[in-house]
Amino acid sequence: MNTPDYKIKVAGIDIRIHWTFSLIILYIIYINIKAGQDFYEVGWSVLFVLTLFFCVTLHELGHALAAKRYGIKTRDITIYPIGGVARLEKMPEKPMQELIVAFAGPLVNVVIMLLLLPFIYNFQFQTNENEKVLIIGAANFLPMLGMVNMWLALFNLIPAFPMDGGRVLRALLTMRTDRLQATQTAAGIAKVVAIGFVILGFYLNPFLIFIGLFIILGAHAEEEMVKNQFYISDLKASDALMTNFPRIDRNKTIADAVKILLDGEAKCILVVDEGNPYGILSRDHIIKGISRYGESGELDLITERNLIFSEMDTSLSVVFQLFQESRSPFILVRRGEVFKGIIDAENIAELILIKNARSHPEK
C-alpha cells in the first residue's frame, strides 16, 4: 500500500517526509498542552521540531552530495520521526572516499552549531516543574538548536554501525587491512558499544536499551552485507546463471500461468515472445489478475515489462547491486543480443552459502 508521503526534490534528489512524521508533531502538541502551555508556547515547540528535522535533512543531504562527487547516486532521502535515512546506491569502497562521505553528514551539524555558537554562550532554558517539559521560546530557540546540532554530530560519530562513526572507523581500518576484515573489526567494536548502551539503559534511561539493540542489528546487517559481497567479488554473472526456469508465451492466458504456478515452486515466470524475453509474471500479478480479469484474461494485461539485463561477464557483485536497486525478482543475462538465462536473489544466496562452506570446512 502506498503511503501519502510528502515529496520534494533538491539537487535532483527526492526527499520524502514519511507520513508517520506527523505523529511526532501531534505528540509534541499533546505533551505541551498537557503541561499547561498556551498556543504561543506550543507553536514555538512545534517550530523547533520542524527546524530540527530541517537540520537532519541537511545532514542527509551532506552525505548525498559528498557521494555524488564520487559518481554515487542517492535513491532518495526519507525523513522519519526518529531521524533521516539517505539511501545511497552504495558506499564508496575506497577508504578516503568513504571517510569523506561518512564525515559529510556530521560536518553539516558542526557547521550549524558553529554558526549558532554566539547564541549558545547565552544559553538559558526553563522547564515546567510538574511535567518536566522543555519550554522553547524566542529567547532560547537558537541556543537550543545549536546545542542539539552539536549533540547530533557527536551521537552520529559514535564508532558503531549503522551510525556515521562506524563507517568512519571502517574507512580508517581499511587503510591498513582489507574491507571485510575492517568491517568485521568495526562491527565487533559496535557490538561492544551496544552492550554498553544496554547496560546503561537499565540504570539511566530505558531508551538507551533501544539504541543498543538498534546498533547490534545495524552492525550485524552491515557485516553480513560486506561478507556476502566479498564471497561473490571474484564471480561473474555466468557463475550464477540459471537455464532451467519456468517460462510462458505472451499469447497464453492467466489460466495457463496458474497451471505453471501450481505445478512447481516458482514464484515468478518469464513471459517470452517467440522465445525472447518479454516480461515478468509474479505470483502477486497472477492472483490480482484472476481477481480483476478472470482466468481467461490475456497475460499482456498483467505482465510486468520492466526487464533488467546483465552481460555474462558482468561481476556478480554488480548484479547483486542491480537487485537492490531495481527490486526485480530476477535479472536476465545475455551475451551480446543472445538471451542466456536468468539470475535470481535466491540463487545468489545459495552460491554465497556454498562459497562460505568451502572457505570454512568442518574439521
C-alpha positions in Angstrom: 0.0 0.0 0.0 1.4 3.4 -1.0 1.7 5.8 1.9 0.7 9.5 1.4 4.3 10.8 1.9 5.1 14.3 1.0 7.9 14.6 -1.5 10.2 17.4 -2.7 13.3 17.4 -4.9 16.5 19.1 -4.0 19.7 18.9 -6.2 18.0 16.1 -8.2 17.4 14.0 -5.0 13.9 13.0 -3.9 13.3 13.9 -0.3 10.3 12.1 1.2 8.7 13.1 4.5 7.2 9.9 5.8 3.5 10.2 6.8 4.4 9.0 10.4 6.4 12.2 10.8 3.0 13.9 11.6 2.7 11.7 14.6 5.7 13.4 16.4 4.1 16.8 15.7 0.8 15.6 17.3 2.8 14.2 20.2 4.7 17.4 20.8 1.4 19.3 20.7 -0.2 16.8 23.2 2.5 16.8 25.8 2.9 20.6 25.7 -0.9 21.2 26.1 -1.0 18.6 28.9 1.8 20.6 30.6 -0.4 23.7 30.6 1.4 25.6 27.8 -0.6 28.1 25.8 -1.0 28.2 22.0 2.0 30.6 21.6 4.3 28.3 23.6 3.1 25.2 21.8 3.8 26.9 18.5 7.4 27.6 19.4 7.9 23.9 20.3 6.4 22.7 17.0 8.6 25.2 15.1 11.6 23.9 16.9 10.9 20.3 16.0 10.4 21.3 12.3 13.6 23.3 12.3 15.5 20.4 13.9 14.3 18.0 11.3 15.3 20.5 8.6 18.8 20.2 10.1 18.5 16.4 9.9 17.6 16.8 6.2 20.7 18.9 5.6 22.7 16.2 7.4 21.5 13.6 5.0 22.0 15.9 2.0 25.6 16.3 3.2 26.1 12.5 2.7 24.2 12.5 -0.6 26.2 15.4 -2.2 29.5 14.0 -1.0 28.6 10.7 -2.6 27.6 12.4 -5.8 31.1 13.8 -6.0 32.3 10.2 -6.5 29.6 9.3 -9.0 27.4 7.6 -6.5 23.7 8.4 -6.8 21.2 8.7 -3.9 18.0 6.9 -4.4 16.1 9.1 -2.0 16.2 10.7 1.4 13.4 9.8 3.8 12.6 11.7 7.0 11.1 9.6 9.8 10.1 10.6 13.3 13.3 9.1 14.6 15.6 10.7 12.0 16.6 10.7 8.4 17.9 8.0 6.0 19.8 8.7 2.8 19.6 5.6 0.6 22.8 5.7 -1.5 23.2 3.2 -4.3 26.3 2.0 -2.5 29.0 3.3 -0.1 32.4 4.0 -1.9 34.9 1.2 -1.2 38.0 3.5 -1.4 38.8 4.3 2.3 39.3 8.1 1.8 36.1 8.4 -0.2 34.1 6.6 2.4 35.7 8.7 5.1 34.6 11.9 3.3 31.1 10.7 2.7 30.6 9.5 6.3 32.0 12.7 7.7 29.9 14.9 5.5 26.7 14.5 7.5 28.0 15.3 11.0 30.1 18.1 9.5 26.9 19.8 8.4 25.7 19.7 12.1 29.0 21.0 13.2 28.8 24.0 10.8 25.3 24.8 12.0 26.5 24.6 15.6 29.4 26.9 14.9 27.1 29.4 13.2 24.9 29.4 16.3 27.8 29.5 18.7 27.4 33.2 19.7 23.8 32.4 20.9 24.9 29.3 22.8 27.1 31.4 25.2 23.8 33.0 26.4 22.1 29.6 26.7 19.1 29.7 29.1 16.1 27.5 29.4 13.4 26.5 31.8 11.2 23.6 32.3 7.7 23.1 33.7 8.3 21.7 37.2 5.2 19.5 37.0 5.7 17.8 33.6 9.4 18.4 33.0 8.6 19.6 29.5 11.3 21.8 27.9 9.9 25.2 27.2 11.0 26.6 23.9 10.7 30.3 23.2 12.3 33.2 21.3 15.0 33.6 23.9 16.4 30.0 23.8 15.3 28.8 20.3 18.6 29.4 18.6 20.8 28.3 21.6 18.9 25.1 21.9 19.1 24.5 18.1 22.9 24.9 18.3 23.2 22.6 21.3 21.1 19.9 19.7 23.1 20.0 16.4 26.3 19.5 18.5 24.7 16.5 20.1 23.6 15.1 16.7 27.2 15.4 15.4 28.6 13.7 18.5 26.0 11.0 18.5 26.4 10.2 14.8 30.2 9.9 15.3 29.9 7.1 17.9 32.2 4.4 16.3 29.4 1.9 15.8 27.3 0.8 12.7 24.9 2.0 11.5 26.0 5.4 12.7 28.4 7.5 10.6 31.1 6.9 13.1 31.0 3.2 12.3 31.7 4.0 8.7 34.5 6.4 9.6 36.1 3.7 11.7 35.8 1.1 8.9 37.3 3.6 6.4 40.3 4.2 8.8 40.8 0.4 9.3 40.5 -0.3 5.6 43.7 1.8 5.1 45.6 -0.9 6.9 43.7 -4.1 6.0 41.0 -5.4 3.6 37.4 -4.2 3.6 36.0 -7.4 5.0 38.4 -7.6 8.0 37.9 -3.8 8.6 34.1 -4.3 8.6 34.3 -7.3 11.0 36.5 -5.3 13.4 34.3 -2.3 13.2 31.2 -4.4 13.7 32.8 -6.1 16.8 33.5 -2.7 18.3 30.0 -1.6 17.6 28.6 -4.6 19.4 30.7 -3.8 22.5 29.4 -0.2 22.4 25.9 -1.5 22.0 26.2 -3.7 25.1 27.4 -0.6 27.0 24.3 1.2 25.9 22.1 -1.6 27.0 23.7 -1.8 30.5 23.4 1.9 31.0 19.8 1.7 29.9 18.9 -0.3 32.9 20.3 2.4 35.2 19.8 5.7 33.4 17.2 5.6 30.7 15.4 2.6 29.0 15.7 4.4 25.7 19.4 3.6 25.7 18.4 -0.1 25.6 16.6 0.6 22.3 19.6 2.4 20.9 21.9 -0.6 21.9 19.6 -3.1 20.1 19.5 -0.8 17.1 23.3 -0.7 16.9 23.5 -4.5 17.3 21.1 -5.1 14.4 22.8 -2.5 12.2 26.3 -3.8 12.9 25.2 -7.4 12.1 23.4 -6.3 8.9 26.5 -4.3 7.7 28.8 -7.2 8.4 26.7 -9.7 6.6 26.3 -7.5 3.5 30.0 -6.9 3.2 30.7 -10.6 3.8 28.3 -11.6 1.0 29.9 -9.1 -1.4 33.3 -10.5 -0.5 32.3 -14.1 -1.3 31.0 -13.1 -4.8 33.6 -10.5 -5.6 35.6 -12.9 -7.8 32.5 -14.3 -9.6 30.7 -13.3 -12.8 27.0 -13.4 -13.8 27.8 -16.6 -15.7 28.7 -18.4 -12.4 25.1 -17.9 -11.1 23.3 -18.5 -14.4 20.0 -20.4 -14.3 18.9 -22.0 -17.6 16.1 -24.2 -16.2 13.3 -21.9 -15.2 9.5 -21.5 -15.8 8.5 -19.5 -18.9 5.3 -18.9 -20.7 4.4 -17.4 -24.1 2.8 -14.0 -24.0 -0.2 -15.3 -26.1 -1.3 -17.6 -23.3 -4.0 -16.8 -20.7 -3.9 -16.3 -17.0 -5.2 -19.8 -16.6 -2.1 -21.2 -18.2 0.1 -19.1 -15.8 -1.9 -20.5 -12.9 -1.2 -24.1 -14.1 2.6 -23.3 -14.1 2.4 -21.7 -10.7 0.6 -24.7 -9.2 2.8 -27.3 -10.9 6.0 -26.1 -9.3 7.6 -24.0 -6.6 8.3 -21.0 -8.9 7.2 -17.6 -7.6 8.0 -15.8 -10.9 7.6 -16.7 -14.5 9.4 -15.3 -17.5 7.0 -14.2 -20.3 8.5 -14.8 -23.7 7.6 -13.6 -27.2 8.9 -16.0 -29.9 11.5 -17.2 -27.4 12.7 -13.8 -26.5 12.2 -12.2 -23.0 9.1 -10.1 -23.0 8.1 -9.6 -19.3 7.8 -11.0 -15.8 4.8 -12.5 -14.0 5.0 -12.8 -10.3 2.6 -14.7 -8.1 1.0 -11.5 -7.0 0.5 -10.4 -10.6 -1.3 -13.7 -11.3 -3.5 -13.6 -8.2 -4.5 -10.0 -8.8 -5.1 -10.8 -12.5 -7.5 -13.6 -11.6 -9.5 -11.2 -9.3 -9.6 -8.4 -11.9 -9.8 -10.1 -15.3 -10.7 -13.8 -14.6 -8.6 -16.8 -15.7 -9.5 -16.2 -19.3 -7.8 -12.8 -19.3 -4.7 -12.2 -21.5 -1.3 -12.3 -20.0 -0.5 -8.9 -21.5 -2.9 -7.3 -19.0 -0.8 -8.4 -16.0 2.7 -8.7 -17.4 5.4 -6.5 -15.8 7.5 -5.2 -18.8 10.4 -3.6 -16.8 13.2 -6.1 -17.6 16.7 -5.7 -16.1 19.6 -7.1 -18.2 23.2 -8.0 -17.5 26.0 -9.4 -19.6 27.5 -12.8 -18.9 30.9 -11.4 -17.9 29.4 -8.8 -15.5 30.7 -9.0 -11.9 28.2 -10.8 -9.7 28.7 -8.0 -7.2 27.3 -5.6 -9.8 24.3 -8.0 -10.4 23.7 -8.2 -6.7 23.7 -4.3 -6.6 21.1 -4.4 -9.5 18.8 -6.5 -7.3 19.0 -3.9 -4.6 18.4 -1.0 -6.9 15.6 -2.5 -9.1 14.0 -4.9 -6.7 13.3 -7.1 -9.7 12.6 -10.8 -9.0 15.3 -11.8 -11.4 18.0 -10.4 -13.7 18.1 -11.5 -17.3 21.5 -12.5 -18.6 22.6 -12.3 -22.2 25.8 -12.5 -24.3 25.5 -9.7 -26.8 22.0 -9.9 -28.2 21.5 -13.6 -27.3 19.5 -14.4 -24.2 21.2 -17.0 -22.0 19.2 -17.3 -18.8 18.3 -15.6 -15.5 19.7 -15.0 -12.1 17.5 -14.6 -9.0 18.3 -13.5 -5.5 17.8 -17.0 -4.1 20.4 -18.4 -6.4 23.0 -15.8 -5.4 22.2 -16.6 -1.7 22.8 -20.3 -2.3 26.1 -19.5 -4.1 27.2 -17.4 -1.1 26.4 -20.4 1.2 28.4 -22.7 -0.9 31.4 -20.3 -1.1 31.2 -19.9 2.7 31.1 -23.7 3.3 34.1 -24.1 1.0 36.1 -21.5 2.8 35.2 -22.8 6.3 35.3 -26.7 6.0 34.5 -28.7 9.1 37.5 -30.3 10.8 
